[in-house]
């Protein structure tokens, strides 16, 4: 329950999700920011104008999903790790997530990682497609995941990325 333990429930998520039709068009940001606090780096980082200007610095972010191209600059800018990108068009079976990651060492391309849900429970394995290291912002991992888990995944388990997938290296 969001108010009790900070974990968003299905009803919370339904309020912030893009439509199914928008999800089928390509990468898009999803902002899981539910607390009114003085913060707006997501707005300042959005070059497309998809994240709308705030009337008050304490307002919750609002996004125009049709303007968002899933670039992930807002993911790196968010100090609360509350934004992720989902791309259901990545492949027939897998989605691509761009998620914040603040642990070291940073997973590298082609490593298999354990993926966590909002409760910190392991859900499935994923594959690192790219690690984007920012000098003064949060790092962003591009992770390939089975589509059925894409909306459940919120993090990579720290130090779970020691396994390399030999099949990925051959491609």
C-alpha positions in Angstrom: 0.0 0.0 0.0 1.5 3.3 -1.1 0.6 5.3 2.0 1.9 2.6 4.3 5.0 1.1 2.7 5.6 3.3 -0.3 4.8 0.5 -2.8 2.5 1.4 -5.6 -0.5 -0.8 -6.0 -2.4 -1.6 -9.3 -4.9 1.2 -8.7 -2.0 3.7 -8.2 -0.3 2.5 -11.4 -3.5 2.7 -13.5 -3.6 6.5 -12.8 -0.2 7.1 -14.3 0.0 4.5 -17.1 -0.1 5.4 -20.8 -2.9 3.7 -22.9 -2.3 0.3 -24.4 -2.3 2.0 -27.8 0.5 4.3 -26.8 2.5 1.4 -25.3 2.3 -0.3 -28.7 3.8 2.8 -30.5 7.3 2.6 -28.9 9.4 3.7 -25.9 7.7 5.9 -23.4 8.5 7.2 -19.9 6.4 6.2 -16.9 6.7 8.4 -13.8 5.9 6.7 -10.5 6.1 9.9 -8.5 3.3 9.9 -6.0 4.5 12.3 -3.3 4.2 16.1 -3.5 7.7 17.3 -2.7 9.7 20.3 -4.1 11.3 18.6 -7.1 11.3 19.2 -10.9 14.5 17.9 -12.5 12.4 15.6 -14.8 10.8 18.7 -16.3 14.1 20.5 -16.7 15.7 17.4 -18.4 12.9 16.8 -21.0 14.0 18.2 -24.3 10.8 17.1 -26.0 8.5 19.1 -23.7 6.7 15.8 -22.8 6.9 16.5 -19.1 4.7 19.5 -18.5 5.7 22.7 -16.6 4.8 22.7 -12.9 2.4 25.3 -11.6 3.9 24.7 -8.2 7.3 23.1 -7.4 5.5 20.6 -5.2 3.1 19.4 -8.0 3.3 15.8 -9.2 4.8 15.5 -12.7 2.4 15.3 -15.7 3.5 13.7 -18.9 2.2 14.0 -22.5 2.9 10.4 -23.6 2.5 11.4 -27.3 5.4 13.8 -27.0 7.7 11.3 -25.2 10.2 9.3 -27.2 11.7 7.3 -24.3 15.1 9.0 -24.5 15.7 8.3 -20.7 17.2 11.7 -19.8 14.4 12.1 -17.2 15.3 8.7 -15.7 18.9 9.9 -15.1 17.7 13.2 -13.8 15.2 11.9 -11.2 16.7 11.9 -7.7 13.9 9.7 -6.4 14.5 6.9 -9.0 10.8 7.2 -9.8 11.0 7.1 -13.6 11.5 4.2 -16.0 11.1 3.7 -19.8 9.3 0.8 -21.3 9.4 -0.2 -25.0 7.0 -3.1 -25.9 8.1 -2.8 -29.6 11.6 -4.0 -28.8 10.9 -7.6 -30.0 8.1 -10.1 -30.3 8.8 -11.7 -26.9 10.7 -9.1 -25.0 10.4 -5.5 -23.9 13.2 -3.1 -23.3 13.3 -1.2 -20.0 15.5 1.7 -19.2 15.8 1.8 -15.4 17.9 3.8 -12.9 20.7 2.0 -11.2 22.9 3.4 -8.4 24.9 0.4 -7.3 28.5 -0.5 -8.2 29.9 -2.2 -10.1 27.7 -1.2 -13.0 26.4 -4.2 -15.0 27.8 -4.5 -18.5 26.4 -5.4 -21.9 25.4 -9.0 -22.3 25.4 -9.8 -18.6 22.4 -11.7 -17.2 20.9 -10.0 -14.1 18.3 -10.7 -11.5 15.4 -8.3 -11.7 13.3 -7.0 -8.8 9.8 -5.9 -8.4 8.6 -2.9 -6.4 8.7 -5.1 -3.2 12.4 -6.0 -3.8 11.5 -9.6 -4.8 13.3 -11.4 -7.6 10.9 -11.7 -10.6 13.0 -13.0 -13.5 16.3 -12.7 -15.3 17.0 -10.0 -17.7 19.8 -9.1 -20.1 21.8 -5.9 -20.1 21.6 -4.3 -23.6 23.5 -1.2 -22.5 24.8 0.6 -19.5 24.7 4.4 -19.7 27.0 5.9 -17.1 26.4 9.5 -16.2 29.1 11.5 -14.4 26.8 13.6 -12.3 23.4 11.9 -12.6 21.9 8.5 -12.0 23.2 5.7 -14.3 20.6 4.1 -16.6 20.5 0.4 -17.5 18.8 -0.8 -20.7 17.5 -4.2 -19.8 15.8 -6.8 -22.1 13.0 -8.6 -20.2 10.1 -10.9 -21.0 7.1 -8.7 -21.9 4.9 -10.3 -19.3 7.1 -8.9 -16.5 7.9 -5.5 -18.0 5.5 -3.5 -15.8 6.6 -5.4 -12.6 10.3 -4.8 -12.9 11.8 -1.7 -11.1 15.4 -2.6 -10.3 18.4 -4.8 -10.9 19.5 -6.8 -7.8 22.9 -5.5 -6.7 25.8 -7.9 -7.4 23.5 -10.3 -9.3 25.2 -9.7 -12.6 28.1 -12.1 -12.5 26.6 -14.5 -15.0 27.3 -13.9 -18.7 24.9 -15.3 -21.3 27.1 -17.1 -23.9 24.3 -17.2 -26.4 24.1 -13.3 -26.4 27.8 -13.0 -27.3 27.4 -15.2 -30.4 24.8 -12.9 -32.0 
